[in-house]
Amino acid sequence: MRILLDAIPLTELTTGIQRYVRCLYTELQSFPDVSVLYFGRYGCSAEMPQAAHPGVWSKRMEIIHKFPDPVIVGGRILDRINFERRLRALVNKIPYDVYHEPAFFPPVLDGIPTIYTIHDLSLIKHREKHPRERVWFSEIFLKRRLPRAAHVITVSDFTRREVIEDLGVAPHKVTTVHHAQGAVFHPRPQSEIRSMLAHRTWPEEYILFVGTLEPRKNLQLLVKALPLLRSDIPLLITGWSGWGDRDWWAEIGRTGLEKRIILTGYVDEPTLACLYGGASAFVYPSFYEGFGLPILEAMACGCPVICSNRASLPEVAGGAAIQVDPHDPEALAHSLEKVLHDSDLRNRLITAGIQRAGLFSWKKTASETLDIFKRAAGKTGG
């Protein structure tokens, strides 16, 4: 099985989609009958490219977003046109069994089936929570290019239903293949956790949120719930600075919570695993997710989870997390009080979370994905 991959996501900052591509292809490369060519902006390679340095990436994004939205969209379109031109030239010279588009939109390619992974429909369902240039780019390409996909992979049954109902894709052309947590996410010794926290001068007791700081993550709910707690436990917010409104930050000022909220910025995966392992609770109050990978990561690290009861999150969490209405700060505060002060509940959530995370693996994800590739390429059966 010869796979041609759009490797551009691998060269960007390691967040949800980038982690999906890297973990999936690390497993696929280990299969004896698989070879992968990583095709990017500046050429192709049989070796998986490295992720962007967080500092360099942030500076690049700051520069790009100083330009007007139409200029950014125009640049992205030109970049994609050039990418597809080089891609077609390669496919015309060298035969591959499938092309996998894991993040953007199916290209105009003939003679090779395209498998397209759709992570969520937030750019359609919650366009007001995204930068305008990103929404415009999606509107130009998504519905025009979707028919070019031989098969669509979705990362949850929730997203699969949306793709079928909202985009009109035939059910037999859409398959759910769940994400999984990376190998780095597992329970850590308390000595390792304490050492990491002391080195960063972060508190030993805290509530944790992880994710790109964007409107649909619903940080405002957390900020509203925090003053309702009996204790003054701090909140650590971990993730890339993101985009959009900062209503949650304004709420911090109104409630006088500045000393209880710590913005850690983007952290590497070993540090993140320790943060999960040391947290009194992990809270994920998002309005909308296609999967919700931080939930599994937290569970795998032995952290009790409280999450929103919307979109894909109940599907991922199962019965191993407390689920709350993302519009109800009192309900979130009540759930946090129970997790912080009821040791039996906390231990049950930790045990259930580790068991739940154990149901997901990248090896299983890779195997199911490879089956889809083989069917699309006509390589099934005898």
N, C-alpha and C positions, 0 to 999 in steps of 0.2 A: 504494500500500500504506500504510494508516493503522494504525500500531502504537501500542497503549496499553501503557505499561511501568510496572511497579512500580519506582519510582525511589528507594525508601528506601535500598537499598545504596549509592547514589551519595552520600548525605549522611552516611555513616559513614566510619570510618577506611579509608584506601586500603591494603587488603591484597589477597589473591588474588581473592576474589569481586568486590570493588569494582573492582579493576583490569580484570577480565573485562568487567563491564558498561560501564565507561567507554570502554575501547578498542573494544569491539564497536559501541557506539552512536555513537562518533565516526566510525567508518567507515560505518555504516548511514545516518547523516545526510548523507553525501556522495553517496549514490545519488540520481539525479534523480527517481525514482518513489516515494520514501519520505518520509513525514512521521511524526514521533514526538511523542506527548504524554507528558511525564514526570509521573507521578502519585505524590504522596508523602503524608506525614502531614498536611501543612498546606495542601494544595491541589495544583494542577497547573500546568504551564508547558510552553511549546514550547521552552524553553531548558534545557540540561542543568544540573542543580544542582551546587553546589560540594561538595567533600568536607569532612568535619569537620576542624577544627584538631586536630592530635595532642594538644596539651596539654589542651584543653577536653574532648576525647573521653576521655582517660585519667581525668580527674577525675570525669567523669560515670559511667564504669564503676566507679570506686572507690566512689562513693556508692550506686549501684544494688546492688552486691554486698555491701553492709553489711546488706541486708534478708535475711530468711529465704527459702530457695528457693521455698516455696509462694507467698509474696507476689510474688516476681519473676515466677513463672509466671502467676499471676493477672493481674498488670499487663500482661504480654505478650499474654495472651488477650484482655483488654479492648481493648488497642490494636489487635489484629488485627480484632476484631469491628467496631470503629468504622471502620477502614480499609476493610473489605469493604462496609460499609453505604454509605459515600460512593462507593465504586467502582461499586456497582450503580446508584446514583442517576445517576452520570455516564453509564454505558453505556445506561441507559434513555432518556437525552436526546440523546446524540450517537452516531452509528454509527461503530464502528471495525472493522477487518478481523480483527485478532487482539489478544489480550492476552498479554503475555510476563511470566511470573513467573520471575525469574532467581536467586532465593535462598531463598525461604521455602516456601510450599505453595500449590497451586492454590486460588483462591477459589471460592466458590459464585456462578457467573455463568451466565446463560442467554443464548442468542442470539449468542454470540461465542466462537470457539475459543480455548482457553487452551494456550499452549506453555510447558512447564515445563522449566527447566534443572536437572538434578541433578549436582552437582559430585562428590559421593562419598557412600558409605554409612557413614561413620565413626560417626555417631550410633547406628547399628544394630550394626555390626561391632566397634566399639571404644568402646562406651558408657562403659566405665570410665575412658577418657582424656578425658572431657568433663565440664563442670560439670553437676550433677544437674538443675538447672532447664532447661538446654538439652535434655537427653535427654528429660525429661518433656514438654516442649513438642512435641518431635518425635513422641513416642509418641501424643500426643493427635491430631495433625493428619495426619501423613504418609500412613499407609495408608488413612485415611478419605477423604482428598482426592485421592489419586493417580488414581483412576478419572475424575476430572473433567478431567484433562489430555487434550486432543485428540492431543497428541504430546509425547514426552519427548526432550530433547536431553541427551546425556551428553558429557563433555569428554574421554573416552578410551574405547577399546574395552574396557579393563579394567572401567571403571565400567558400560559398557553390558551386559557379561556379568553383572555383579552385579545390575543392575536387572532383567534378564530372569529370572535364576535365583532371586534372593532376594525380589524384590517381585512376581514373576509377571506382569510386563508383557509383552504380546505383542511378539515381535521386530519386526514391521512398524511398531510404534508408537514405536520407540526408534532414534535416529540419533546417531552420534558426530560431533561437530564439535570439533576440537582448538582449544585456546588458542594464543596466539602471544605473543612478546615485544613490548613497546612500542617505539616509535620511539626513545625516549631511550636504549635499551640497544644500544650499539655501541662498538667499540674507541675509547678516548680517548687523546689524546696524553699521554705520560709526564709532561710539564710540568704539565698540568692535574691529573693524579692526585697528583703530589708536592705541589702547592700545596694541594689539598684536605686531604691527610693532615697536612701541616704546620700548617694552620690549626686543625685539630681536635686537634693534638698526638697523633696516632695513629702507630704505627710504620710504616716503609716496607716491611717484610717481615712477612707474616702469612698465616695460614690463615683462611678466611672461612666462617661459617655465616649464613644468612639465613632468617628465618621467625618466626612467632609462637611464643613460648616456652611450649609446651604439651607434655604427656607424649608424644604420638605422634611428635613430631619427633626423639625419641631422642638428645637432647643428651648423655646419659650415656655413650653409646658414644664420642663424640668426646673427652669428658673422660678416659675410661679409656685411649684410644689415645695421647693427648698425651704422657704421661710415657714411653711406649715409643719415642719418636723420639730419634735421636741428637742432634739440635739442640734448642735451647730456643726455637724459633720460637713467637711468641704466637698466640693464637686470638682473632679478633674475632667476637663474637656480636651480630648486628644484627636487631632486630625488636621488636615490641610485647611488653610483659611477659607477656601471656597469663594462664594459669590452671593449676591442678593442682599436683601434687607438685613438689618441688624436689630430688629425689634427685641430680640432676646437680650442683646447687650444693653439696650436702653432700659429694659426691665431690671437688669442688674443694678443700674444706677438708681432707679426709682425705689427699689427695695433695700438698698444699702448692703448688697451682698458681695461687694468687690473683694473683701478679704476672704470670703469662703469659696471663691471660684478661681481655679487655676487653669490657664490655657497652656497646655504643654507643647502645642504645635505638633508637627508631624514627627513621629518616632519610628525607629526601625522595628522589625518584627520581634526579635528577642526582647527588646524593651517592652513592646506592646504585650507580649505573652506574660511578662512579669506584672505589668499593670493589671491585666485581667486577673491574674492569680492573687494579687494583693487586695483587690477591691472588695468592699463590704457588699456591694451590689453593682451590677451592670444594668444601665437603663437605656433602652432604645425606643424612644417614643414616636418614631417616624410616622408621618401621614401615609407614605406610599413607598414600597420597596418591591423590586422584582424578585428578590430572594431575601437578603438580610444576613450576609455572611458574618458580621460581628457577633450575632447571636450564637452561632455555632462555635466561633472562636472562644467566646467567653465561657460557654458551657464546657468545652474541651479543656479549659484551663482550671476548671473547678470553681467557677464564679456563679453565684445565683443571679438569675436573669429576670428582669421585668421589662416587658415590651408592649408595644401597641397591639391592639386586636384588629388591625386593618391590613388589607392587601395580602401579601404573601407571608407575613410574619407568623400567623397562627399555624400555617402549613409547616414552616421550618421549626418553630418552637415545640409543636406538639403539646403534650401535657407537662412539659418540663420547665415551663416558665409561668410567671404570673402575667396575665394579659389585662391591659387597662384601656379605657377609652382615651384616645389621644387629645381630646378636648376637655378632660376632667382632671385638673390639678389636685383636687381633694382626693380622688381615687388613687392617683399616683402616690401622693403623700401617705395615704393609709397603707398602701402596699409596701412602701419603703419602710414604714414603721414596723410592720410585721417582720420583714426580712432582717432588719437591723436588731430587733429585740427578741425574736422568737428563734432560739437556736435549733429547735427541732425542725421547724419549717425551713430554716436556712440549710440544714444538713440534708433534708429531703430534696430540696431544689438542686443542691450540688450533686448528689448522687444521681438524680433523674437527668440532670444536664449532661453529665459525663456519659451516661448510658445513651441518651439521645444523640449526642455528637458521634458516638461510636457507630451509629447506623449509616453515617455518611463517610465516604472515602474517595480520594482522587483516583485511586485505582479503579473503583467501580465507575466513576464518572468517565474515565478514559476508555474503559471497556465498552460502555454504552455508546459513547461518542464514536468510537471506531466502528461499531456495528452500523451506525447510520452512514458513515463514510463508505463502508463496503457495499451497503445496499444501493447507495447513490451511484457508485462506480460499477455496479453489476458484478461484484466479486463475491457474492454470497453463494451458498450451496456448494455442490461438488464440482 
